[in-house]
Amino acid sequence: MNQALTKQERLVIPRRKAGEEVKARPCLGDHHAQLEKVRERSFARYEKAYRELAKV
């Protein structure tokens, strides 16, 4: 199950019916590695915005 989640490159938000509650999906794996990957992607995508915010 974890292998399928690691190959996913984009956030997938499934459609739901009106009134249906959203439930969290557990994600197994190394939390530190996941955070590092998110930080790398975030900085690559929003580097200019982060630098502008750092000036404030």
Predicted model as a PDB file, atoms N, CA, C, CB and O in Angstrom, pLDDT in the B-factor column:
MODEL        1                                                                  
ATOM      1  N   MET A   1       0.821  -1.186   0.000  1.00 53.00           N  
ATOM      2  CA  MET A   1       0.000   0.000   0.000  1.00 53.00           C  
ATOM      3  C   MET A   1       0.866   1.253   0.000  1.00 53.00           C  
ATOM      4  CB  MET A   1      -0.935  -0.003   1.198  1.00 53.00           C  
ATOM      5  O   MET A   1       0.560   2.219  -0.699  1.00 53.00           O  
ATOM      6  N   ASN A   2       1.922   1.243   0.761  1.00 59.00           N  
ATOM      7  CA  ASN A   2       2.809   2.391   0.823  1.00 59.00           C  
ATOM      8  C   ASN A   2       3.493   2.626  -0.517  1.00 59.00           C  
ATOM      9  CB  ASN A   2       3.848   2.199   1.918  1.00 59.00           C  
ATOM     10  O   ASN A   2       3.743   3.773  -0.890  1.00 59.00           O  
ATOM     11  N   GLN A   3       3.797   1.559  -1.242  1.00 58.00           N  
ATOM     12  CA  GLN A   3       4.455   1.677  -2.533  1.00 58.00           C  
ATOM     13  C   GLN A   3       3.588   2.470  -3.516  1.00 58.00           C  
ATOM     14  CB  GLN A   3       4.770   0.286  -3.098  1.00 58.00           C  
ATOM     15  O   GLN A   3       4.106   3.280  -4.284  1.00 58.00           O  
ATOM     16  N   ALA A   4       2.289   2.241  -3.495  1.00 56.00           N  
ATOM     17  CA  ALA A   4       1.394   2.963  -4.400  1.00 56.00           C  
ATOM     18  C   ALA A   4       1.370   4.451  -4.063  1.00 56.00           C  
ATOM     19  CB  ALA A   4      -0.028   2.380  -4.330  1.00 56.00           C  
ATOM     20  O   ALA A   4       1.283   5.286  -4.963  1.00 56.00           O  
ATOM     21  N   LEU A   5       1.447   4.787  -2.796  1.00 55.00           N  
ATOM     22  CA  LEU A   5       1.419   6.191  -2.405  1.00 55.00           C  
ATOM     23  C   LEU A   5       2.701   6.925  -2.778  1.00 55.00           C  
ATOM     24  CB  LEU A   5       1.183   6.305  -0.920  1.00 55.00           C  
ATOM     25  O   LEU A   5       2.650   8.111  -3.104  1.00 55.00           O  
ATOM     26  N   THR A   6       3.843   6.255  -2.740  1.00 62.00           N  
ATOM     27  CA  THR A   6       5.097   6.930  -3.038  1.00 62.00           C  
ATOM     28  C   THR A   6       5.231   7.247  -4.526  1.00 62.00           C  
ATOM     29  CB  THR A   6       6.268   6.078  -2.583  1.00 62.00           C  
ATOM     30  O   THR A   6       5.948   8.185  -4.878  1.00 62.00           O  
ATOM     31  N   LYS A   7       4.572   6.505  -5.407  1.00 65.00           N  
ATOM     32  CA  LYS A   7       4.667   6.762  -6.840  1.00 65.00           C  
ATOM     33  C   LYS A   7       3.781   7.933  -7.271  1.00 65.00           C  
ATOM     34  CB  LYS A   7       4.288   5.512  -7.619  1.00 65.00           C  
ATOM     35  O   LYS A   7       3.970   8.483  -8.356  1.00 65.00           O  
ATOM     36  N   GLN A   8       2.837   8.310  -6.448  1.00 60.00           N  
ATOM     37  CA  GLN A   8       1.892   9.370  -6.779  1.00 60.00           C  
ATOM     38  C   GLN A   8       2.603  10.718  -6.780  1.00 60.00           C  
ATOM     39  CB  GLN A   8       0.711   9.381  -5.785  1.00 60.00           C  
ATOM     40  O   GLN A   8       3.205  11.107  -5.779  1.00 60.00           O  
ATOM     41  N   GLU A   9       2.535  11.426  -7.896  1.00 70.00           N  
ATOM     42  CA  GLU A   9       3.232  12.706  -8.034  1.00 70.00           C  
ATOM     43  C   GLU A   9       2.337  13.898  -7.733  1.00 70.00           C  
ATOM     44  CB  GLU A   9       3.791  12.838  -9.428  1.00 70.00           C  
ATOM     45  O   GLU A   9       2.828  14.958  -7.344  1.00 70.00           O  
ATOM     46  N   ARG A  10       1.036  13.736  -7.908  1.00 76.00           N  
ATOM     47  CA  ARG A  10       0.122  14.849  -7.711  1.00 76.00           C  
ATOM     48  C   ARG A  10      -0.908  14.504  -6.651  1.00 76.00           C  
ATOM     49  CB  ARG A  10      -0.567  15.220  -9.024  1.00 76.00           C  
ATOM     50  O   ARG A  10      -1.164  13.331  -6.381  1.00 76.00           O  
ATOM     51  N   LEU A  11      -1.486  15.506  -6.064  1.00 74.00           N  
ATOM     52  CA  LEU A  11      -2.530  15.327  -5.083  1.00 74.00           C  
ATOM     53  C   LEU A  11      -3.818  14.901  -5.792  1.00 74.00           C  
ATOM     54  CB  LEU A  11      -2.744  16.623  -4.268  1.00 74.00           C  
ATOM     55  O   LEU A  11      -4.275  15.571  -6.718  1.00 74.00           O  
ATOM     56  N   VAL A  12      -4.393  13.790  -5.352  1.00 74.00           N  
ATOM     57  CA  VAL A  12      -5.618  13.283  -5.946  1.00 74.00           C  
ATOM     58  C   VAL A  12      -6.745  13.492  -4.944  1.00 74.00           C  
ATOM     59  CB  VAL A  12      -5.480  11.777  -6.341  1.00 74.00           C  
ATOM     60  O   VAL A  12      -6.711  12.958  -3.836  1.00 74.00           O  
ATOM     61  N   ILE A  13      -7.742  14.272  -5.343  1.00 76.00           N  
ATOM     62  CA  ILE A  13      -8.892  14.532  -4.487  1.00 76.00           C  
ATOM     63  C   ILE A  13     -10.101  13.870  -5.142  1.00 76.00           C  
ATOM     64  CB  ILE A  13      -9.123  16.080  -4.272  1.00 76.00           C  
ATOM     65  O   ILE A  13     -10.628  14.386  -6.128  1.00 76.00           O  
ATOM     66  N   PRO A  14     -10.544  12.736  -4.608  1.00 76.00           N  
ATOM     67  CA  PRO A  14     -11.669  12.048  -5.237  1.00 76.00           C  
ATOM     68  C   PRO A  14     -12.976  12.811  -5.053  1.00 76.00           C  
ATOM     69  CB  PRO A  14     -11.806  10.644  -4.670  1.00 76.00           C  
ATOM     70  O   PRO A  14     -13.164  13.517  -4.063  1.00 76.00           O  
ATOM     71  N   ARG A  15     -13.875  12.658  -6.023  1.00 83.00           N  
ATOM     72  CA  ARG A  15     -15.183  13.295  -5.929  1.00 83.00           C  
ATOM     73  C   ARG A  15     -15.986  12.605  -4.839  1.00 83.00           C  
ATOM     74  CB  ARG A  15     -15.935  13.242  -7.289  1.00 83.00           C  
ATOM     75  O   ARG A  15     -15.805  11.415  -4.581  1.00 83.00           O  
ATOM     76  N   ARG A  16     -16.868  13.351  -4.204  1.00 83.00           N  
ATOM     77  CA  ARG A  16     -17.738  12.782  -3.188  1.00 83.00           C  
ATOM     78  C   ARG A  16     -19.120  13.367  -3.321  1.00 83.00           C  
ATOM     79  CB  ARG A  16     -17.183  13.029  -1.784  1.00 83.00           C  
ATOM     80  O   ARG A  16     -19.316  14.451  -3.870  1.00 83.00           O  
ATOM     81  N   LYS A  17     -20.067  12.625  -2.807  1.00 87.00           N  
ATOM     82  CA  LYS A  17     -21.459  13.058  -2.882  1.00 87.00           C  
ATOM     83  C   LYS A  17     -21.716  14.139  -1.845  1.00 87.00           C  
ATOM     84  CB  LYS A  17     -22.421  11.867  -2.673  1.00 87.00           C  
ATOM     85  O   LYS A  17     -21.003  14.232  -0.846  1.00 87.00           O  
ATOM     86  N   ALA A  18     -22.730  14.952  -2.082  1.00 89.00           N  
ATOM     87  CA  ALA A  18     -23.095  16.010  -1.135  1.00 89.00           C  
ATOM     88  C   ALA A  18     -23.460  15.385   0.204  1.00 89.00           C  
ATOM     89  CB  ALA A  18     -24.275  16.866  -1.680  1.00 89.00           C  
ATOM     90  O   ALA A  18     -24.215  14.413   0.261  1.00 89.00           O  
ATOM     91  N   GLY A  19     -22.925  15.944   1.272  1.00 89.00           N  
ATOM     92  CA  GLY A  19     -23.212  15.438   2.605  1.00 89.00           C  
ATOM     93  C   GLY A  19     -22.264  14.348   3.076  1.00 89.00           C  
ATOM     94  O   GLY A  19     -22.290  13.976   4.249  1.00 89.00           O  
ATOM     95  N   GLU A  20     -21.429  13.831   2.188  1.00 86.00           N  
ATOM     96  CA  GLU A  20     -20.475  12.788   2.567  1.00 86.00           C  
ATOM     97  C   GLU A  20     -19.286  13.420   3.278  1.00 86.00           C  
ATOM     98  CB  GLU A  20     -20.005  11.985   1.323  1.00 86.00           C  
ATOM     99  O   GLU A  20     -18.749  14.426   2.815  1.00 86.00           O  
ATOM    100  N   GLU A  21     -18.873  12.839   4.394  1.00 85.00           N  
ATOM    101  CA  GLU A  21     -17.752  13.375   5.154  1.00 85.00           C  
ATOM    102  C   GLU A  21     -16.425  12.881   4.588  1.00 85.00           C  
ATOM    103  CB  GLU A  21     -17.875  12.989   6.629  1.00 85.00           C  
ATOM    104  O   GLU A  21     -16.327  11.772   4.064  1.00 85.00           O  
ATOM    105  N   VAL A  22     -15.429  13.715   4.705  1.00 77.00           N  
ATOM    106  CA  VAL A  22     -14.092  13.354   4.252  1.00 77.00           C  
ATOM    107  C   VAL A  22     -13.377  12.642   5.392  1.00 77.00           C  
ATOM    108  CB  VAL A  22     -13.291  14.610   3.782  1.00 77.00           C  
ATOM    109  O   VAL A  22     -13.440  13.076   6.542  1.00 77.00           O  
ATOM    110  N   LYS A  23     -12.702  11.553   5.067  1.00 78.00           N  
ATOM    111  CA  LYS A  23     -11.956  10.799   6.069  1.00 78.00           C  
ATOM    112  C   LYS A  23     -10.474  10.800   5.693  1.00 78.00           C  
ATOM    113  CB  LYS A  23     -12.498   9.341   6.190  1.00 78.00           C  
ATOM    114  O   LYS A  23     -10.122  10.657   4.522  1.00 78.00           O  
ATOM    115  N   ALA A  24      -9.632  10.957   6.674  1.00 76.00           N  
ATOM    116  CA  ALA A  24      -8.190  10.977   6.438  1.00 76.00           C  
ATOM    117  C   ALA A  24      -7.693   9.582   6.078  1.00 76.00           C  
ATOM    118  CB  ALA A  24      -7.443  11.507   7.675  1.00 76.00           C  
ATOM    119  O   ALA A  24      -8.182   8.578   6.595  1.00 76.00           O  
ATOM    120  N   ARG A  25      -6.707   9.541   5.178  1.00 73.00           N  
ATOM    121  CA  ARG A  25      -6.084   8.269   4.813  1.00 73.00           C  
ATOM    122  C   ARG A  25      -4.735   8.186   5.509  1.00 73.00           C  
ATOM    123  CB  ARG A  25      -5.926   8.131   3.259  1.00 73.00           C  
ATOM    124  O   ARG A  25      -3.939   9.119   5.408  1.00 73.00           O  
ATOM    125  N   PRO A  26      -4.460   7.105   6.205  1.00 73.00           N  
ATOM    126  CA  PRO A  26      -3.159   6.975   6.853  1.00 73.00           C  
ATOM    127  C   PRO A  26      -2.058   6.780   5.808  1.00 73.00           C  
ATOM    128  CB  PRO A  26      -3.169   5.798   7.849  1.00 73.00           C  
ATOM    129  O   PRO A  26      -2.263   6.129   4.784  1.00 73.00           O  
ATOM    130  N   CYS A  27      -0.923   7.337   6.079  1.00 74.00           N  
ATOM    131  CA  CYS A  27       0.212   7.201   5.173  1.00 74.00           C  
ATOM    132  C   CYS A  27       1.391   6.678   5.978  1.00 74.00           C  
ATOM    133  CB  CYS A  27       0.559   8.560   4.476  1.00 74.00           C  
ATOM    134  O   CYS A  27       1.865   7.336   6.904  1.00 74.00           O  
ATOM    135  N   LEU A  28       1.855   5.504   5.622  1.00 75.00           N  
ATOM    136  CA  LEU A  28       2.979   4.896   6.331  1.00 75.00           C  
ATOM    137  C   LEU A  28       4.284   5.346   5.685  1.00 75.00           C  
ATOM    138  CB  LEU A  28       2.868   3.347   6.326  1.00 75.00           C  
ATOM    139  O   LEU A  28       4.310   5.734   4.517  1.00 75.00           O  
ATOM    140  N   GLY A  29       5.350   5.289   6.448  1.00 79.00           N  
ATOM    141  CA  GLY A  29       6.641   5.627   5.878  1.00 79.00           C  
ATOM    142  C   GLY A  29       7.439   6.525   6.800  1.00 79.00           C  
ATOM    143  O   GLY A  29       7.024   6.817   7.921  1.00 79.00           O  
ATOM    144  N   ASP A  30       8.576   6.952   6.318  1.00 85.00           N  
ATOM    145  CA  ASP A  30       9.486   7.788   7.078  1.00 85.00           C  
ATOM    146  C   ASP A  30       8.999   9.242   7.040  1.00 85.00           C  
ATOM    147  CB  ASP A  30      10.929   7.673   6.522  1.00 85.00           C  
ATOM    148  O   ASP A  30       9.037   9.890   5.994  1.00 85.00           O  
ATOM    149  N   HIS A  31       8.550   9.734   8.170  1.00 84.00           N  
ATOM    150  CA  HIS A  31       7.984  11.082   8.245  1.00 84.00           C  
ATOM    151  C   HIS A  31       9.022  12.142   7.881  1.00 84.00           C  
ATOM    152  CB  HIS A  31       7.434  11.349   9.650  1.00 84.00           C  
ATOM    153  O   HIS A  31       8.703  13.105   7.185  1.00 84.00           O  
ATOM    154  N   HIS A  32      10.251  11.974   8.342  1.00 89.00           N  
ATOM    155  CA  HIS A  32      11.311  12.947   8.059  1.00 89.00           C  
ATOM    156  C   HIS A  32      11.583  13.024   6.552  1.00 89.00           C  
ATOM    157  CB  HIS A  32      12.606  12.572   8.821  1.00 89.00           C  
ATOM    158  O   HIS A  32      11.754  14.114   6.006  1.00 89.00           O  
ATOM    159  N   ALA A  33      11.623  11.891   5.896  1.00 89.00           N  
ATOM    160  CA  ALA A  33      11.862  11.870   4.446  1.00 89.00           C  
ATOM    161  C   ALA A  33      10.715  12.535   3.694  1.00 89.00           C  
ATOM    162  CB  ALA A  33      12.047  10.424   3.949  1.00 89.00           C  
ATOM    163  O   ALA A  33      10.941  13.234   2.706  1.00 89.00           O  
ATOM    164  N   GLN A  34       9.486  12.322   4.157  1.00 87.00           N  
ATOM    165  CA  GLN A  34       8.339  12.954   3.526  1.00 87.00           C  
ATOM    166  C   GLN A  34       8.410  14.472   3.664  1.00 87.00           C  
ATOM    167  CB  GLN A  34       7.040  12.426   4.132  1.00 87.00           C  
ATOM    168  O   GLN A  34       8.119  15.196   2.712  1.00 87.00           O  
ATOM    169  N   LEU A  35       8.799  14.961   4.852  1.00 89.00           N  
ATOM    170  CA  LEU A  35       8.921  16.406   5.060  1.00 89.00           C  
ATOM    171  C   LEU A  35      10.001  17.010   4.174  1.00 89.00           C  
ATOM    172  CB  LEU A  35       9.225  16.707   6.525  1.00 89.00           C  
ATOM    173  O   LEU A  35       9.818  18.090   3.613  1.00 89.00           O  
ATOM    174  N   GLU A  36      11.118  16.321   4.050  1.00 92.00           N  
ATOM    175  CA  GLU A  36      12.204  16.826   3.205  1.00 92.00           C  
ATOM    176  C   GLU A  36      11.747  16.937   1.751  1.00 92.00           C  
ATOM    177  CB  GLU A  36      13.441  15.909   3.306  1.00 92.00           C  
ATOM    178  O   GLU A  36      12.050  17.920   1.075  1.00 92.00           O  
ATOM    179  N   LYS A  37      11.023  15.934   1.276  1.00 91.00           N  
ATOM    180  CA  LYS A  37      10.538  15.952  -0.100  1.00 91.00           C  
ATOM    181  C   LYS A  37       9.556  17.103  -0.321  1.00 91.00           C  
ATOM    182  CB  LYS A  37       9.872  14.614  -0.447  1.00 91.00           C  
ATOM    183  O   LYS A  37       9.598  17.772  -1.354  1.00 91.00           O  
ATOM    184  N   VAL A  38       8.678  17.330   0.648  1.00 90.00           N  
ATOM    185  CA  VAL A  38       7.711  18.424   0.546  1.00 90.00           C  
ATOM    186  C   VAL A  38       8.423  19.766   0.548  1.00 90.00           C  
ATOM    187  CB  VAL A  38       6.695  18.360   1.697  1.00 90.00           C  
ATOM    188  O   VAL A  38       8.062  20.658  -0.220  1.00 90.00           O  
ATOM    189  N   ARG A  39       9.416  19.920   1.390  1.00 92.00           N  
ATOM    190  CA  ARG A  39      10.164  21.186   1.439  1.00 92.00           C  
ATOM    191  C   ARG A  39      10.886  21.460   0.133  1.00 92.00           C  
ATOM    192  CB  ARG A  39      11.168  21.167   2.586  1.00 92.00           C  
ATOM    193  O   ARG A  39      10.909  22.596  -0.341  1.00 92.00           O  
ATOM    194  N   GLU A  40      11.481  20.416  -0.456  1.00 93.00           N  
ATOM    195  CA  GLU A  40      12.181  20.583  -1.727  1.00 93.00           C  
ATOM    196  C   GLU A  40      11.218  21.022  -2.825  1.00 93.00           C  
ATOM    197  CB  GLU A  40      12.880  19.279  -2.127  1.00 93.00           C  
ATOM    198  O   GLU A  40      11.511  21.955  -3.572  1.00 93.00           O  
ATOM    199  N   ARG A  41      10.080  20.358  -2.923  1.00 92.00           N  
ATOM    200  CA  ARG A  41       9.095  20.710  -3.945  1.00 92.00           C  
ATOM    201  C   ARG A  41       8.554  22.114  -3.726  1.00 92.00           C  
ATOM    202  CB  ARG A  41       7.948  19.703  -3.949  1.00 92.00           C  
ATOM    203  O   ARG A  41       8.410  22.892  -4.670  1.00 92.00           O  
ATOM    204  N   SER A  42       8.258  22.427  -2.480  1.00 93.00           N  
ATOM    205  CA  SER A  42       7.701  23.732  -2.157  1.00 93.00           C  
ATOM    206  C   SER A  42       8.692  24.841  -2.497  1.00 93.00           C  
ATOM    207  CB  SER A  42       7.317  23.798  -0.677  1.00 93.00           C  
ATOM    208  O   SER A  42       8.313  25.850  -3.092  1.00 93.00           O  
ATOM    209  N   PHE A  43       9.946  24.663  -2.126  1.00 92.00           N  
ATOM    210  CA  PHE A  43      10.943  25.696  -2.397  1.00 92.00           C  
ATOM    211  C   PHE A  43      11.189  25.832  -3.891  1.00 92.00           C  
ATOM    212  CB  PHE A  43      12.255  25.380  -1.674  1.00 92.00           C  
ATOM    213  O   PHE A  43      11.380  26.940  -4.392  1.00 92.00           O  
ATOM    214  N   ALA A  44      11.185  24.705  -4.611  1.00 92.00           N  
ATOM    215  CA  ALA A  44      11.391  24.767  -6.057  1.00 92.00           C  
ATOM    216  C   ALA A  44      10.248  25.525  -6.732  1.00 92.00           C  
ATOM    217  CB  ALA A  44      11.511  23.349  -6.646  1.00 92.00           C  
ATOM    218  O   ALA A  44      10.467  26.262  -7.694  1.00 92.00           O  
ATOM    219  N   ARG A  45       9.048  25.341  -6.231  1.00 92.00           N  
ATOM    220  CA  ARG A  45       7.882  25.959  -6.855  1.00 92.00           C  
ATOM    221  C   ARG A  45       7.694  27.413  -6.438  1.00 92.00           C  
ATOM    222  CB  ARG A  45       6.642  25.173  -6.516  1.00 92.00           C  
ATOM    223  O   ARG A  45       7.309  28.249  -7.256  1.00 92.00           O  
ATOM    224  N   TYR A  46       7.964  27.720  -5.167  1.00 93.00           N  
ATOM    225  CA  TYR A  46       7.643  29.050  -4.630  1.00 93.00           C  
ATOM    226  C   TYR A  46       8.882  29.797  -4.119  1.00 93.00           C  
ATOM    227  CB  TYR A  46       6.630  28.919  -3.503  1.00 93.00           C  
ATOM    228  O   TYR A  46       8.783  30.599  -3.190  1.00 93.00           O  
ATOM    229  N   GLU A  47      10.022  29.540  -4.714  1.00 92.00           N  
ATOM    230  CA  GLU A  47      11.262  30.153  -4.240  1.00 92.00           C  
ATOM    231  C   GLU A  47      11.189  31.676  -4.234  1.00 92.00           C  
ATOM    232  CB  GLU A  47      12.426  29.702  -5.100  1.00 92.00           C  
ATOM    233  O   GLU A  47      11.603  32.308  -3.263  1.00 92.00           O  
ATOM    234  N   LYS A  48      10.674  32.269  -5.297  1.00 92.00           N  
ATOM    235  CA  LYS A  48      10.602  33.722  -5.387  1.00 92.00           C  
ATOM    236  C   LYS A  48       9.690  34.291  -4.283  1.00 92.00           C  
ATOM    237  CB  LYS A  48      10.090  34.146  -6.782  1.00 92.00           C  
ATOM    238  O   LYS A  48      10.023  35.299  -3.659  1.00 92.00           O  
ATOM    239  N   ALA A  49       8.554  33.646  -4.052  1.00 92.00           N  
ATOM    240  CA  ALA A  49       7.624  34.118  -3.027  1.00 92.00           C  
ATOM    241  C   ALA A  49       8.260  34.024  -1.639  1.00 92.00           C  
ATOM    242  CB  ALA A  49       6.313  33.303  -3.072  1.00 92.00           C  
ATOM    243  O   ALA A  49       8.102  34.929  -0.821  1.00 92.00           O  
ATOM    244  N   TYR A  50       8.978  32.932  -1.374  1.00 91.00           N  
ATOM    245  CA  TYR A  50       9.638  32.783  -0.066  1.00 91.00           C  
ATOM    246  C   TYR A  50      10.686  33.860   0.142  1.00 91.00           C  
ATOM    247  CB  TYR A  50      10.286  31.397   0.059  1.00 91.00           C  
ATOM    248  O   TYR A  50      10.816  34.403   1.239  1.00 91.00           O  
ATOM    249  N   ARG A  51      11.431  34.170  -0.906  1.00 92.00           N  
ATOM    250  CA  ARG A  51      12.454  35.212  -0.775  1.00 92.00           C  
ATOM    251  C   ARG A  51      11.826  36.583  -0.530  1.00 92.00           C  
ATOM    252  CB  ARG A  51      13.329  35.257  -2.032  1.00 92.00           C  
ATOM    253  O   ARG A  51      12.367  37.385   0.232  1.00 92.00           O  
ATOM    254  N   GLU A  52      10.689  36.856  -1.168  1.00 93.00           N  
ATOM    255  CA  GLU A  52       9.982  38.108  -0.950  1.00 93.00           C  
ATOM    256  C   GLU A  52       9.442  38.178   0.483  1.00 93.00           C  
ATOM    257  CB  GLU A  52       8.835  38.260  -1.967  1.00 93.00           C  
ATOM    258  O   GLU A  52       9.517  39.228   1.121  1.00 93.00           O  
ATOM    259  N   LEU A  53       8.910  37.088   0.979  1.00 92.00           N  
ATOM    260  CA  LEU A  53       8.394  37.052   2.346  1.00 92.00           C  
ATOM    261  C   LEU A  53       9.510  37.200   3.380  1.00 92.00           C  
ATOM    262  CB  LEU A  53       7.638  35.751   2.585  1.00 92.00           C  
ATOM    263  O   LEU A  53       9.296  37.749   4.461  1.00 92.00           O  
ATOM    264  N   ALA A  54      10.700  36.708   3.040  1.00 92.00           N  
ATOM    265  CA  ALA A  54      11.819  36.794   3.981  1.00 92.00           C  
ATOM    266  C   ALA A  54      12.268  38.257   4.163  1.00 92.00           C  
ATOM    267  CB  ALA A  54      13.004  35.924   3.485  1.00 92.00           C  
ATOM    268  O   ALA A  54      12.855  38.596   5.190  1.00 92.00           O  
ATOM    269  N   LYS A  55      12.001  39.104   3.194  1.00 89.00           N  
ATOM    270  CA  LYS A  55      12.382  40.508   3.279  1.00 89.00           C  
ATOM    271  C   LYS A  55      11.502  41.297   4.233  1.00 89.00           C  
ATOM    272  CB  LYS A  55      12.334  41.135   1.916  1.00 89.00           C  
ATOM    273  O   LYS A  55      11.914  42.336   4.749  1.00 89.00           O  
ATOM    274  N   VAL A  56      10.289  40.807   4.468  1.00 77.00           N  
ATOM    275  CA  VAL A  56       9.321  41.541   5.303  1.00 77.00           C  
ATOM    276  C   VAL A  56       9.730  41.506   6.751  1.00 77.00           C  
ATOM    277  CB  VAL A  56       7.913  40.962   5.149  1.00 77.00           C  
ATOM    278  O   VAL A  56       9.040  42.068   7.601  1.00 77.00           O  
TER     279      VAL A  56                                                      
ENDMDL                                                                          
END                                                                             
